[in-house]
């Protein structure tokens, strides 16, 4: 079976359902480790915590890695996945545009709708453990660029 590659493949079959919780991932353009830079990472984190970034969606959990971002988001009644992610990318990129004159985020994003039997807290633990699995820290609490509503 042939699997289409690229941006079109990411969008195929994508459905935005209000109230649905999604695991979302987006990468830095060209997978550059931009967020090894503390000032850029802190700027992104400030934007992530800005309520206007999410519209009517609710951000439950997130982690910013050197070259990508993961988030657990519950959609609201009005904004679909593409709107939520486009707003996220726009707001966060504008926050660092003054120090960076190049593209910040890659064009697409990956989404996974959590099934009813998937435990949100288990997925949140998986998200915040990314720096540990990547070898960036030996304890999750030592990594500064994440947050979760279940703390």
C-alpha positions in Angstrom: 0.0 0.0 0.0 1.4 3.4 -1.0 1.4 6.1 1.7 1.5 9.7 0.6 4.2 11.8 2.1 4.4 15.4 3.2 2.0 18.1 4.2 -1.0 16.7 2.2 -0.7 13.4 4.1 -0.9 15.2 7.4 -4.2 16.8 6.5 -5.8 13.7 5.0 -8.6 12.4 7.2 -8.1 15.2 9.8 -11.3 16.0 11.7 -11.9 18.7 14.2 -14.4 17.8 16.9 -15.4 20.3 19.6 -14.6 18.9 23.1 -12.1 16.4 21.6 -8.7 16.2 23.2 -5.8 16.1 20.7 -2.1 15.4 21.1 -0.5 18.0 18.8 3.1 18.2 17.5 4.8 20.8 15.4 8.4 21.1 14.4 10.8 24.0 13.9 11.4 24.7 10.2 14.3 22.6 8.9 14.4 20.9 12.4 16.8 23.6 13.6 17.3 23.4 17.4 16.2 27.1 17.8 15.0 26.6 21.4 18.4 25.7 22.8 18.6 29.5 22.9 17.3 30.4 26.3 15.9 33.8 25.2 14.0 32.3 22.3 12.7 29.4 24.4 11.5 31.8 27.2 9.8 34.0 24.6 7.9 31.0 23.2 6.9 30.0 26.7 5.4 33.4 27.4 3.4 33.2 24.2 2.2 29.7 25.1 0.8 31.0 28.3 -1.0 33.9 26.6 -4.7 33.2 26.7 -5.3 34.7 23.2 -3.0 32.1 21.8 -5.7 29.4 22.3 -9.0 31.2 21.5 -11.7 28.9 22.8 -9.4 25.8 23.0 -7.9 24.7 26.3 -4.2 23.9 26.6 -3.9 21.0 29.1 -0.2 20.2 28.8 2.8 21.1 26.7 6.5 20.8 26.3 8.9 22.9 24.2 11.8 20.8 22.9 14.9 22.3 21.1 13.4 21.6 17.7 9.7 20.9 18.2 6.6 21.4 20.5 4.1 18.9 21.9 0.8 19.9 23.3 -2.4 18.3 24.7 -5.3 20.5 23.6 -9.1 20.3 24.1 -10.9 22.0 21.3 -13.7 24.5 22.0 -16.9 24.9 20.1 -15.7 27.4 17.5 -12.0 26.8 16.4 -10.9 23.8 14.5 -7.4 22.2 14.7 -6.0 24.2 11.8 -7.2 27.5 13.3 -5.8 26.6 16.7 -2.4 25.5 15.4 -2.1 28.4 13.0 -2.8 30.9 15.8 -0.3 29.1 18.0 2.4 29.3 15.4 1.6 32.9 14.5 1.5 34.2 18.1 4.7 32.4 19.1 6.6 33.3 16.0 5.7 37.0 16.3 7.1 36.9 19.8 10.6 36.1 18.6 10.5 37.7 15.1 12.4 40.7 16.4 15.4 38.6 17.1 15.0 36.0 14.4 14.5 37.0 10.7 13.8 33.5 9.4 10.9 31.0 9.3 10.2 29.6 12.8 7.7 26.7 12.4 7.4 24.1 9.7 4.2 24.3 7.6 2.3 21.3 8.9 1.5 19.7 12.2 0.7 16.2 13.5 -2.4 15.5 15.4 -3.7 12.4 17.3 -7.3 12.5 18.7 -7.3 10.7 22.0 -9.7 7.7 22.2 -12.2 7.5 25.0 -10.1 4.8 26.6 -6.8 6.8 26.6 -6.0 8.4 29.9 -5.3 12.1 29.5 -2.9 12.2 32.4 -0.9 9.2 31.1 -0.5 11.1 27.7 0.4 14.3 29.7 3.1 12.3 31.6 4.4 11.1 28.2 4.5 14.7 26.9 6.4 16.1 29.9 8.9 13.2 29.9 10.1 14.1 26.4 13.2 15.9 27.7 14.1 13.0 29.9 13.8 10.5 27.0 15.8 12.8 24.8 18.6 12.9 27.3 18.3 16.6 28.0 17.9 16.2 31.7 18.1 13.4 34.3 14.9 14.6 36.1 11.8 16.0 34.4 11.7 18.7 37.1 15.0 20.1 35.9 13.6 21.0 32.5 12.1 24.5 32.5 10.0 24.5 29.3 6.8 22.7 30.1 3.5 22.9 32.0 0.5 20.8 32.8 -2.9 21.6 34.4 -2.6 18.5 36.6 0.2 19.8 38.7 
